[in-house]
Amino acid sequence: AIARFQRGRNQFRILAVKQPTAAGQGKMSFTDDNGASWTIVNIGGAAAAHGVLFQKGLFIYSQNLLLIASNGGYIYRSVDAGASWTAVESGVITATALNAVHMADDKYGLAVGGGVDIVAVTVNGGQNWAAAAANPGSTVALNTCWALDRYRWWVGSANGRLYYTSDGGTTWTRRTGWTGDGVGQVRDIWFLNSLV
């Protein structure tokens, strides 16, 4: 996963997170000079195999709120533009990999996982996480997610289905009727605004 974000009036940072190697050290890198030089930052323990599995495993809201969804049910948070990372969820909700994380704003967001129907939610900018009130009912892994606001979320599953909630995860509805429904995998979701 890779992202670019503004740090100052004329300064941008590019941040890249690697897919983890089996039982290896998780790593991410950043550059402030368009790739001329890179700083490598370790993530997790030396043999934790932490990193990202999908593009949406990295989310940047601002230089003060960056999140990584990782293996073992871990979520990492950075408040210093990626220079350091703190585990804010350590496999309590699930011990399986988390595939994606997305924030609607600086308070509300969700993460989804490689276990069956794993949805974790935060209401305080990713400082703490809890399991959603209910799961979508996909019976498979969830690959991707998008939080439109505090209550409206979308998730995509490994069996090619889309689910949404309008009440913050208390109830879920499967969106049907679109070409490809139930075929292959939904690997990404992207909203331009609240409708498109």
PyMOL commands that place a pseudoatom at each C-alpha (Angstrom):
pseudoatom trace, name=CA, resn=ALA, resi=1, chain=A, elem=C, hetatm=0, pos=[0.000, 0.000, 0.000]
pseudoatom trace, name=CA, resn=ILE, resi=2, chain=A, elem=C, hetatm=0, pos=[1.233, 3.473, -0.802]
pseudoatom trace, name=CA, resn=ALA, resi=3, chain=A, elem=C, hetatm=0, pos=[-0.110, 6.972, -0.143]
pseudoatom trace, name=CA, resn=ARG, resi=4, chain=A, elem=C, hetatm=0, pos=[0.953, 10.601, -0.490]
pseudoatom trace, name=CA, resn=PHE, resi=5, chain=A, elem=C, hetatm=0, pos=[-0.133, 13.336, 1.897]
pseudoatom trace, name=CA, resn=GLN, resi=6, chain=A, elem=C, hetatm=0, pos=[0.677, 16.952, 2.678]
pseudoatom trace, name=CA, resn=ARG, resi=7, chain=A, elem=C, hetatm=0, pos=[2.826, 17.795, 5.686]
pseudoatom trace, name=CA, resn=GLY, resi=8, chain=A, elem=C, hetatm=0, pos=[3.277, 21.518, 5.245]
pseudoatom trace, name=CA, resn=ARG, resi=9, chain=A, elem=C, hetatm=0, pos=[2.683, 24.297, 2.792]
pseudoatom trace, name=CA, resn=ASN, resi=10, chain=A, elem=C, hetatm=0, pos=[5.114, 22.874, 0.220]
pseudoatom trace, name=CA, resn=GLN, resi=11, chain=A, elem=C, hetatm=0, pos=[6.040, 19.508, 1.723]
pseudoatom trace, name=CA, resn=PHE, resi=12, chain=A, elem=C, hetatm=0, pos=[4.567, 16.127, 0.891]
pseudoatom trace, name=CA, resn=ARG, resi=13, chain=A, elem=C, hetatm=0, pos=[5.320, 12.701, 2.304]
pseudoatom trace, name=CA, resn=ILE, resi=14, chain=A, elem=C, hetatm=0, pos=[5.049, 9.419, 0.424]
pseudoatom trace, name=CA, resn=LEU, resi=15, chain=A, elem=C, hetatm=0, pos=[4.488, 6.434, 2.701]
pseudoatom trace, name=CA, resn=ALA, resi=16, chain=A, elem=C, hetatm=0, pos=[4.641, 2.771, 1.644]
pseudoatom trace, name=CA, resn=VAL, resi=17, chain=A, elem=C, hetatm=0, pos=[3.815, -0.308, 3.717]
pseudoatom trace, name=CA, resn=LYS, resi=18, chain=A, elem=C, hetatm=0, pos=[5.013, -3.756, 2.658]
pseudoatom trace, name=CA, resn=GLN, resi=19, chain=A, elem=C, hetatm=0, pos=[3.075, -6.979, 2.652]
pseudoatom trace, name=CA, resn=PRO, resi=20, chain=A, elem=C, hetatm=0, pos=[4.438, -8.973, 5.587]
pseudoatom trace, name=CA, resn=THR, resi=21, chain=A, elem=C, hetatm=0, pos=[6.859, -11.837, 5.141]
pseudoatom trace, name=CA, resn=ALA, resi=22, chain=A, elem=C, hetatm=0, pos=[6.101, -15.027, 7.062]
pseudoatom trace, name=CA, resn=ALA, resi=23, chain=A, elem=C, hetatm=0, pos=[7.295, -14.591, 10.657]
pseudoatom trace, name=CA, resn=GLY, resi=24, chain=A, elem=C, hetatm=0, pos=[9.328, -11.536, 9.674]
pseudoatom trace, name=CA, resn=GLN, resi=25, chain=A, elem=C, hetatm=0, pos=[9.650, -7.940, 10.784]
pseudoatom trace, name=CA, resn=GLY, resi=26, chain=A, elem=C, hetatm=0, pos=[6.910, -5.628, 9.539]
pseudoatom trace, name=CA, resn=LYS, resi=27, chain=A, elem=C, hetatm=0, pos=[8.260, -2.629, 7.680]
pseudoatom trace, name=CA, resn=MET, resi=28, chain=A, elem=C, hetatm=0, pos=[7.109, 0.633, 6.164]
pseudoatom trace, name=CA, resn=SER, resi=29, chain=A, elem=C, hetatm=0, pos=[9.068, 3.437, 4.542]
pseudoatom trace, name=CA, resn=PHE, resi=30, chain=A, elem=C, hetatm=0, pos=[8.556, 7.124, 3.937]
pseudoatom trace, name=CA, resn=THR, resi=31, chain=A, elem=C, hetatm=0, pos=[10.186, 9.823, 1.842]
pseudoatom trace, name=CA, resn=ASP, resi=32, chain=A, elem=C, hetatm=0, pos=[9.909, 13.599, 1.994]
pseudoatom trace, name=CA, resn=ASP, resi=33, chain=A, elem=C, hetatm=0, pos=[11.985, 14.232, -1.153]
pseudoatom trace, name=CA, resn=ASN, resi=34, chain=A, elem=C, hetatm=0, pos=[10.033, 12.397, -3.854]
pseudoatom trace, name=CA, resn=GLY, resi=35, chain=A, elem=C, hetatm=0, pos=[11.932, 9.151, -3.399]
pseudoatom trace, name=CA, resn=ALA, resi=36, chain=A, elem=C, hetatm=0, pos=[15.529, 10.418, -3.379]
pseudoatom trace, name=CA, resn=SER, resi=37, chain=A, elem=C, hetatm=0, pos=[15.922, 9.017, 0.130]
pseudoatom trace, name=CA, resn=TRP, resi=38, chain=A, elem=C, hetatm=0, pos=[13.753, 6.768, 2.299]
pseudoatom trace, name=CA, resn=THR, resi=39, chain=A, elem=C, hetatm=0, pos=[13.405, 6.193, 6.032]
pseudoatom trace, name=CA, resn=ILE, resi=40, chain=A, elem=C, hetatm=0, pos=[12.525, 2.642, 7.091]
pseudoatom trace, name=CA, resn=VAL, resi=41, chain=A, elem=C, hetatm=0, pos=[10.323, 2.139, 10.154]
pseudoatom trace, name=CA, resn=ASN, resi=42, chain=A, elem=C, hetatm=0, pos=[9.696, -1.229, 11.820]
pseudoatom trace, name=CA, resn=ILE, resi=43, chain=A, elem=C, hetatm=0, pos=[6.128, -2.271, 12.630]
pseudoatom trace, name=CA, resn=GLY, resi=44, chain=A, elem=C, hetatm=0, pos=[5.330, -4.766, 15.376]
pseudoatom trace, name=CA, resn=GLY, resi=45, chain=A, elem=C, hetatm=0, pos=[7.622, -7.428, 16.757]
pseudoatom trace, name=CA, resn=ALA, resi=46, chain=A, elem=C, hetatm=0, pos=[10.635, -8.856, 14.965]
pseudoatom trace, name=CA, resn=ALA, resi=47, chain=A, elem=C, hetatm=0, pos=[8.740, -12.034, 14.031]
pseudoatom trace, name=CA, resn=ALA, resi=48, chain=A, elem=C, hetatm=0, pos=[5.161, -10.735, 14.046]
pseudoatom trace, name=CA, resn=ALA, resi=49, chain=A, elem=C, hetatm=0, pos=[4.738, -10.624, 10.238]
pseudoatom trace, name=CA, resn=HIS, resi=50, chain=A, elem=C, hetatm=0, pos=[2.862, -7.338, 10.404]
pseudoatom trace, name=CA, resn=GLY, resi=51, chain=A, elem=C, hetatm=0, pos=[2.179, -5.182, 7.365]
pseudoatom trace, name=CA, resn=VAL, resi=52, chain=A, elem=C, hetatm=0, pos=[-0.688, -4.818, 4.889]
pseudoatom trace, name=CA, resn=LEU, resi=53, chain=A, elem=C, hetatm=0, pos=[-2.354, -7.425, 2.682]
pseudoatom trace, name=CA, resn=PHE, resi=54, chain=A, elem=C, hetatm=0, pos=[-4.558, -5.131, 0.578]
pseudoatom trace, name=CA, resn=GLN, resi=55, chain=A, elem=C, hetatm=0, pos=[-4.253, -1.545, -0.632]
pseudoatom trace, name=CA, resn=LYS, resi=56, chain=A, elem=C, hetatm=0, pos=[-6.889, -0.439, 1.878]
pseudoatom trace, name=CA, resn=GLY, resi=57, chain=A, elem=C, hetatm=0, pos=[-4.773, -1.797, 4.721]
pseudoatom trace, name=CA, resn=LEU, resi=58, chain=A, elem=C, hetatm=0, pos=[-3.269, 1.698, 4.947]
pseudoatom trace, name=CA, resn=PHE, resi=59, chain=A, elem=C, hetatm=0, pos=[-5.448, 4.725, 5.695]
pseudoatom trace, name=CA, resn=ILE, resi=60, chain=A, elem=C, hetatm=0, pos=[-4.311, 8.324, 6.072]
pseudoatom trace, name=CA, resn=TYR, resi=61, chain=A, elem=C, hetatm=0, pos=[-6.761, 10.888, 7.374]
pseudoatom trace, name=CA, resn=SER, resi=62, chain=A, elem=C, hetatm=0, pos=[-4.103, 13.525, 8.112]
pseudoatom trace, name=CA, resn=GLN, resi=63, chain=A, elem=C, hetatm=0, pos=[-0.477, 13.616, 9.202]
pseudoatom trace, name=CA, resn=ASN, resi=64, chain=A, elem=C, hetatm=0, pos=[-1.795, 13.216, 12.754]
pseudoatom trace, name=CA, resn=LEU, resi=65, chain=A, elem=C, hetatm=0, pos=[-4.007, 10.181, 12.063]
pseudoatom trace, name=CA, resn=LEU, resi=66, chain=A, elem=C, hetatm=0, pos=[-2.638, 7.249, 10.082]
pseudoatom trace, name=CA, resn=LEU, resi=67, chain=A, elem=C, hetatm=0, pos=[-3.817, 3.639, 10.470]
pseudoatom trace, name=CA, resn=ILE, resi=68, chain=A, elem=C, hetatm=0, pos=[-2.591, 0.223, 9.342]
pseudoatom trace, name=CA, resn=ALA, resi=69, chain=A, elem=C, hetatm=0, pos=[-4.760, -2.917, 9.372]
pseudoatom trace, name=CA, resn=SER, resi=70, chain=A, elem=C, hetatm=0, pos=[-2.424, -5.871, 9.789]
pseudoatom trace, name=CA, resn=ASN, resi=71, chain=A, elem=C, hetatm=0, pos=[-1.956, -9.580, 10.427]
pseudoatom trace, name=CA, resn=GLY, resi=72, chain=A, elem=C, hetatm=0, pos=[-3.054, -11.220, 13.655]
pseudoatom trace, name=CA, resn=GLY, resi=73, chain=A, elem=C, hetatm=0, pos=[-5.928, -8.774, 14.141]
pseudoatom trace, name=CA, resn=TYR, resi=74, chain=A, elem=C, hetatm=0, pos=[-3.584, -5.859, 14.801]
pseudoatom trace, name=CA, resn=ILE, resi=75, chain=A, elem=C, hetatm=0, pos=[-4.295, -2.207, 14.043]
pseudoatom trace, name=CA, resn=TYR, resi=76, chain=A, elem=C, hetatm=0, pos=[-1.465, 0.310, 14.241]
pseudoatom trace, name=CA, resn=ARG, resi=77, chain=A, elem=C, hetatm=0, pos=[-1.894, 4.061, 14.648]
pseudoatom trace, name=CA, resn=SER, resi=78, chain=A, elem=C, hetatm=0, pos=[0.546, 6.890, 14.013]
pseudoatom trace, name=CA, resn=VAL, resi=79, chain=A, elem=C, hetatm=0, pos=[0.137, 10.483, 15.154]
pseudoatom trace, name=CA, resn=ASP, resi=80, chain=A, elem=C, hetatm=0, pos=[3.505, 11.694, 13.792]
pseudoatom trace, name=CA, resn=ALA, resi=81, chain=A, elem=C, hetatm=0, pos=[3.107, 11.224, 10.021]
pseudoatom trace, name=CA, resn=GLY, resi=82, chain=A, elem=C, hetatm=0, pos=[4.319, 7.612, 10.141]
pseudoatom trace, name=CA, resn=ALA, resi=83, chain=A, elem=C, hetatm=0, pos=[7.584, 8.114, 12.009]
pseudoatom trace, name=CA, resn=SER, resi=84, chain=A, elem=C, hetatm=0, pos=[6.377, 5.767, 14.769]
pseudoatom trace, name=CA, resn=TRP, resi=85, chain=A, elem=C, hetatm=0, pos=[3.479, 3.344, 15.195]
pseudoatom trace, name=CA, resn=THR, resi=86, chain=A, elem=C, hetatm=0, pos=[1.543, 2.102, 18.230]
pseudoatom trace, name=CA, resn=ALA, resi=87, chain=A, elem=C, hetatm=0, pos=[-0.599, -1.044, 18.322]
pseudoatom trace, name=CA, resn=VAL, resi=88, chain=A, elem=C, hetatm=0, pos=[-4.093, 0.150, 19.275]
pseudoatom trace, name=CA, resn=GLU, resi=89, chain=A, elem=C, hetatm=0, pos=[-5.737, -3.250, 18.661]
pseudoatom trace, name=CA, resn=SER, resi=90, chain=A, elem=C, hetatm=0, pos=[-3.687, -6.353, 19.416]
pseudoatom trace, name=CA, resn=GLY, resi=91, chain=A, elem=C, hetatm=0, pos=[-5.697, -9.331, 18.226]
pseudoatom trace, name=CA, resn=VAL, resi=92, chain=A, elem=C, hetatm=0, pos=[-8.459, -9.085, 20.849]
pseudoatom trace, name=CA, resn=ILE, resi=93, chain=A, elem=C, hetatm=0, pos=[-11.378, -8.743, 18.409]
pseudoatom trace, name=CA, resn=THR, resi=94, chain=A, elem=C, hetatm=0, pos=[-9.898, -11.343, 16.062]
pseudoatom trace, name=CA, resn=ALA, resi=95, chain=A, elem=C, hetatm=0, pos=[-6.593, -13.157, 15.722]
pseudoatom trace, name=CA, resn=THR, resi=96, chain=A, elem=C, hetatm=0, pos=[-6.958, -13.316, 11.929]
pseudoatom trace, name=CA, resn=ALA, resi=97, chain=A, elem=C, hetatm=0, pos=[-5.607, -10.739, 9.504]
pseudoatom trace, name=CA, resn=LEU, resi=98, chain=A, elem=C, hetatm=0, pos=[-7.354, -7.407, 9.098]
pseudoatom trace, name=CA, resn=ASN, resi=99, chain=A, elem=C, hetatm=0, pos=[-7.579, -6.472, 5.425]
pseudoatom trace, name=CA, resn=ALA, resi=100, chain=A, elem=C, hetatm=0, pos=[-8.805, -2.879, 5.345]
pseudoatom trace, name=CA, resn=VAL, resi=101, chain=A, elem=C, hetatm=0, pos=[-9.398, 0.174, 7.501]
pseudoatom trace, name=CA, resn=HIS, resi=102, chain=A, elem=C, hetatm=0, pos=[-11.275, 3.388, 6.695]
pseudoatom trace, name=CA, resn=MET, resi=103, chain=A, elem=C, hetatm=0, pos=[-12.278, 6.485, 8.658]
pseudoatom trace, name=CA, resn=ALA, resi=104, chain=A, elem=C, hetatm=0, pos=[-15.270, 8.706, 7.879]
pseudoatom trace, name=CA, resn=ASP, resi=105, chain=A, elem=C, hetatm=0, pos=[-13.663, 11.552, 9.811]
pseudoatom trace, name=CA, resn=ASP, resi=106, chain=A, elem=C, hetatm=0, pos=[-11.246, 12.013, 12.695]
pseudoatom trace, name=CA, resn=LYS, resi=107, chain=A, elem=C, hetatm=0, pos=[-13.464, 10.007, 15.092]
pseudoatom trace, name=CA, resn=TYR, resi=108, chain=A, elem=C, hetatm=0, pos=[-15.523, 7.311, 13.363]
pseudoatom trace, name=CA, resn=GLY, resi=109, chain=A, elem=C, hetatm=0, pos=[-14.256, 4.396, 11.315]
pseudoatom trace, name=CA, resn=LEU, resi=110, chain=A, elem=C, hetatm=0, pos=[-14.106, 0.664, 10.786]
pseudoatom trace, name=CA, resn=ALA, resi=111, chain=A, elem=C, hetatm=0, pos=[-11.746, -2.153, 9.913]
pseudoatom trace, name=CA, resn=VAL, resi=112, chain=A, elem=C, hetatm=0, pos=[-12.625, -5.493, 8.328]
pseudoatom trace, name=CA, resn=GLY, resi=113, chain=A, elem=C, hetatm=0, pos=[-10.858, -8.806, 8.400]
pseudoatom trace, name=CA, resn=GLY, resi=114, chain=A, elem=C, hetatm=0, pos=[-9.874, -12.071, 6.884]
pseudoatom trace, name=CA, resn=GLY, resi=115, chain=A, elem=C, hetatm=0, pos=[-11.826, -14.071, 9.429]
pseudoatom trace, name=CA, resn=VAL, resi=116, chain=A, elem=C, hetatm=0, pos=[-15.514, -14.683, 8.802]
pseudoatom trace, name=CA, resn=ASP, resi=117, chain=A, elem=C, hetatm=0, pos=[-17.442, -11.376, 8.883]
pseudoatom trace, name=CA, resn=ILE, resi=118, chain=A, elem=C, hetatm=0, pos=[-14.968, -9.474, 11.083]
pseudoatom trace, name=CA, resn=VAL, resi=119, chain=A, elem=C, hetatm=0, pos=[-15.915, -5.807, 11.587]
pseudoatom trace, name=CA, resn=ALA, resi=120, chain=A, elem=C, hetatm=0, pos=[-14.153, -3.618, 14.163]
pseudoatom trace, name=CA, resn=VAL, resi=121, chain=A, elem=C, hetatm=0, pos=[-15.250, -0.054, 14.898]
pseudoatom trace, name=CA, resn=THR, resi=122, chain=A, elem=C, hetatm=0, pos=[-13.769, 3.039, 16.516]
pseudoatom trace, name=CA, resn=VAL, resi=123, chain=A, elem=C, hetatm=0, pos=[-15.465, 6.170, 17.829]
pseudoatom trace, name=CA, resn=ASN, resi=124, chain=A, elem=C, hetatm=0, pos=[-12.358, 8.002, 19.041]
pseudoatom trace, name=CA, resn=GLY, resi=125, chain=A, elem=C, hetatm=0, pos=[-10.042, 8.321, 16.071]
pseudoatom trace, name=CA, resn=GLY, resi=126, chain=A, elem=C, hetatm=0, pos=[-8.669, 4.802, 16.217]
pseudoatom trace, name=CA, resn=GLN, resi=127, chain=A, elem=C, hetatm=0, pos=[-7.420, 4.971, 19.786]
pseudoatom trace, name=CA, resn=ASN, resi=128, chain=A, elem=C, hetatm=0, pos=[-9.736, 2.098, 20.804]
pseudoatom trace, name=CA, resn=TRP, resi=129, chain=A, elem=C, hetatm=0, pos=[-11.574, -0.590, 18.820]
pseudoatom trace, name=CA, resn=ALA, resi=130, chain=A, elem=C, hetatm=0, pos=[-14.547, -2.871, 19.496]
pseudoatom trace, name=CA, resn=ALA, resi=131, chain=A, elem=C, hetatm=0, pos=[-16.441, -5.501, 17.529]
pseudoatom trace, name=CA, resn=ALA, resi=132, chain=A, elem=C, hetatm=0, pos=[-19.437, -4.169, 15.608]
pseudoatom trace, name=CA, resn=ALA, resi=133, chain=A, elem=C, hetatm=0, pos=[-22.859, -4.881, 17.145]
pseudoatom trace, name=CA, resn=ALA, resi=134, chain=A, elem=C, hetatm=0, pos=[-23.579, -7.408, 14.351]
pseudoatom trace, name=CA, resn=ASN, resi=135, chain=A, elem=C, hetatm=0, pos=[-21.754, -8.814, 11.358]
pseudoatom trace, name=CA, resn=PRO, resi=136, chain=A, elem=C, hetatm=0, pos=[-22.887, -8.576, 7.714]
pseudoatom trace, name=CA, resn=GLY, resi=137, chain=A, elem=C, hetatm=0, pos=[-23.591, -12.301, 7.332]
pseudoatom trace, name=CA, resn=SER, resi=138, chain=A, elem=C, hetatm=0, pos=[-21.316, -12.919, 4.347]
pseudoatom trace, name=CA, resn=THR, resi=139, chain=A, elem=C, hetatm=0, pos=[-19.981, -16.215, 5.846]
pseudoatom trace, name=CA, resn=VAL, resi=140, chain=A, elem=C, hetatm=0, pos=[-16.535, -15.391, 4.387]
pseudoatom trace, name=CA, resn=ALA, resi=141, chain=A, elem=C, hetatm=0, pos=[-13.697, -12.891, 4.805]
pseudoatom trace, name=CA, resn=LEU, resi=142, chain=A, elem=C, hetatm=0, pos=[-14.305, -9.196, 4.264]
pseudoatom trace, name=CA, resn=ASN, resi=143, chain=A, elem=C, hetatm=0, pos=[-11.736, -7.615, 1.957]
pseudoatom trace, name=CA, resn=THR, resi=144, chain=A, elem=C, hetatm=0, pos=[-12.560, -3.926, 1.965]
pseudoatom trace, name=CA, resn=CYS, resi=145, chain=A, elem=C, hetatm=0, pos=[-14.647, -1.209, 3.600]
pseudoatom trace, name=CA, resn=TRP, resi=146, chain=A, elem=C, hetatm=0, pos=[-15.743, 2.406, 3.381]
pseudoatom trace, name=CA, resn=ALA, resi=147, chain=A, elem=C, hetatm=0, pos=[-17.193, 4.593, 6.131]
pseudoatom trace, name=CA, resn=LEU, resi=148, chain=A, elem=C, hetatm=0, pos=[-19.387, 7.380, 4.755]
pseudoatom trace, name=CA, resn=ASP, resi=149, chain=A, elem=C, hetatm=0, pos=[-20.170, 8.771, 8.203]
pseudoatom trace, name=CA, resn=ARG, resi=150, chain=A, elem=C, hetatm=0, pos=[-20.716, 7.589, 11.784]
pseudoatom trace, name=CA, resn=TYR, resi=151, chain=A, elem=C, hetatm=0, pos=[-23.559, 5.224, 10.810]
pseudoatom trace, name=CA, resn=ARG, resi=152, chain=A, elem=C, hetatm=0, pos=[-23.313, 4.439, 7.073]
pseudoatom trace, name=CA, resn=TRP, resi=153, chain=A, elem=C, hetatm=0, pos=[-20.706, 1.843, 6.112]
pseudoatom trace, name=CA, resn=TRP, resi=154, chain=A, elem=C, hetatm=0, pos=[-20.084, -0.449, 3.149]
pseudoatom trace, name=CA, resn=VAL, resi=155, chain=A, elem=C, hetatm=0, pos=[-18.075, -3.698, 3.118]
pseudoatom trace, name=CA, resn=GLY, resi=156, chain=A, elem=C, hetatm=0, pos=[-17.020, -6.032, 0.305]
pseudoatom trace, name=CA, resn=SER, resi=157, chain=A, elem=C, hetatm=0, pos=[-16.581, -9.777, 0.712]
pseudoatom trace, name=CA, resn=ALA, resi=158, chain=A, elem=C, hetatm=0, pos=[-14.412, -12.581, -0.632]
pseudoatom trace, name=CA, resn=ASN, resi=159, chain=A, elem=C, hetatm=0, pos=[-17.488, -14.152, -2.265]
pseudoatom trace, name=CA, resn=GLY, resi=160, chain=A, elem=C, hetatm=0, pos=[-18.248, -11.123, -4.426]
pseudoatom trace, name=CA, resn=ARG, resi=161, chain=A, elem=C, hetatm=0, pos=[-20.910, -9.468, -2.296]
pseudoatom trace, name=CA, resn=LEU, resi=162, chain=A, elem=C, hetatm=0, pos=[-21.546, -5.942, -1.019]
pseudoatom trace, name=CA, resn=TYR, resi=163, chain=A, elem=C, hetatm=0, pos=[-23.183, -5.188, 2.328]
pseudoatom trace, name=CA, resn=TYR, resi=164, chain=A, elem=C, hetatm=0, pos=[-24.155, -1.891, 3.907]
pseudoatom trace, name=CA, resn=THR, resi=165, chain=A, elem=C, hetatm=0, pos=[-25.421, -0.587, 7.222]
pseudoatom trace, name=CA, resn=SER, resi=166, chain=A, elem=C, hetatm=0, pos=[-27.198, 2.669, 8.006]
pseudoatom trace, name=CA, resn=ASP, resi=167, chain=A, elem=C, hetatm=0, pos=[-27.162, 2.262, 11.783]
pseudoatom trace, name=CA, resn=GLY, resi=168, chain=A, elem=C, hetatm=0, pos=[-23.516, 1.815, 12.667]
pseudoatom trace, name=CA, resn=GLY, resi=169, chain=A, elem=C, hetatm=0, pos=[-23.389, -1.959, 12.268]
pseudoatom trace, name=CA, resn=THR, resi=170, chain=A, elem=C, hetatm=0, pos=[-26.485, -2.969, 14.219]
pseudoatom trace, name=CA, resn=THR, resi=171, chain=A, elem=C, hetatm=0, pos=[-28.179, -4.296, 11.058]
pseudoatom trace, name=CA, resn=TRP, resi=172, chain=A, elem=C, hetatm=0, pos=[-26.764, -5.086, 7.624]
pseudoatom trace, name=CA, resn=THR, resi=173, chain=A, elem=C, hetatm=0, pos=[-28.318, -5.412, 4.156]
pseudoatom trace, name=CA, resn=ARG, resi=174, chain=A, elem=C, hetatm=0, pos=[-26.852, -7.138, 1.128]
pseudoatom trace, name=CA, resn=ARG, resi=175, chain=A, elem=C, hetatm=0, pos=[-26.835, -4.935, -1.991]
pseudoatom trace, name=CA, resn=THR, resi=176, chain=A, elem=C, hetatm=0, pos=[-27.938, -7.076, -4.940]
pseudoatom trace, name=CA, resn=GLY, resi=177, chain=A, elem=C, hetatm=0, pos=[-28.813, -6.363, -8.564]
pseudoatom trace, name=CA, resn=TRP, resi=178, chain=A, elem=C, hetatm=0, pos=[-25.407, -5.165, -9.762]
pseudoatom trace, name=CA, resn=THR, resi=179, chain=A, elem=C, hetatm=0, pos=[-23.380, -6.931, -12.450]
pseudoatom trace, name=CA, resn=GLY, resi=180, chain=A, elem=C, hetatm=0, pos=[-20.961, -9.335, -10.781]
pseudoatom trace, name=CA, resn=ASP, resi=181, chain=A, elem=C, hetatm=0, pos=[-22.923, -9.765, -7.549]
pseudoatom trace, name=CA, resn=GLY, resi=182, chain=A, elem=C, hetatm=0, pos=[-21.835, -12.995, -5.860]
pseudoatom trace, name=CA, resn=VAL, resi=183, chain=A, elem=C, hetatm=0, pos=[-19.031, -13.684, -8.375]
pseudoatom trace, name=CA, resn=GLY, resi=184, chain=A, elem=C, hetatm=0, pos=[-15.311, -13.461, -7.647]
pseudoatom trace, name=CA, resn=GLN, resi=185, chain=A, elem=C, hetatm=0, pos=[-14.273, -11.075, -4.874]
pseudoatom trace, name=CA, resn=VAL, resi=186, chain=A, elem=C, hetatm=0, pos=[-14.957, -7.464, -3.975]
pseudoatom trace, name=CA, resn=ARG, resi=187, chain=A, elem=C, hetatm=0, pos=[-11.411, -6.208, -3.422]
pseudoatom trace, name=CA, resn=ASP, resi=188, chain=A, elem=C, hetatm=0, pos=[-12.024, -2.464, -3.149]
pseudoatom trace, name=CA, resn=ILE, resi=189, chain=A, elem=C, hetatm=0, pos=[-14.726, 0.160, -2.574]
pseudoatom trace, name=CA, resn=TRP, resi=190, chain=A, elem=C, hetatm=0, pos=[-14.343, 3.851, -3.340]
pseudoatom trace, name=CA, resn=PHE, resi=191, chain=A, elem=C, hetatm=0, pos=[-16.910, 6.649, -2.861]
pseudoatom trace, name=CA, resn=LEU, resi=192, chain=A, elem=C, hetatm=0, pos=[-16.519, 10.078, -4.480]
pseudoatom trace, name=CA, resn=ASN, resi=193, chain=A, elem=C, hetatm=0, pos=[-19.290, 11.513, -2.311]
pseudoatom trace, name=CA, resn=SER, resi=194, chain=A, elem=C, hetatm=0, pos=[-22.198, 10.179, -0.248]
pseudoatom trace, name=CA, resn=LEU, resi=195, chain=A, elem=C, hetatm=0, pos=[-24.037, 8.895, -3.347]
pseudoatom trace, name=CA, resn=VAL, resi=196, chain=A, elem=C, hetatm=0, pos=[-21.497, 8.068, -6.076]
for i in range(1, 196): cmd.bond("trace and resi %d" % i, "trace and resi %d" % (i + 1))
show_as sticks, trace
zoom trace
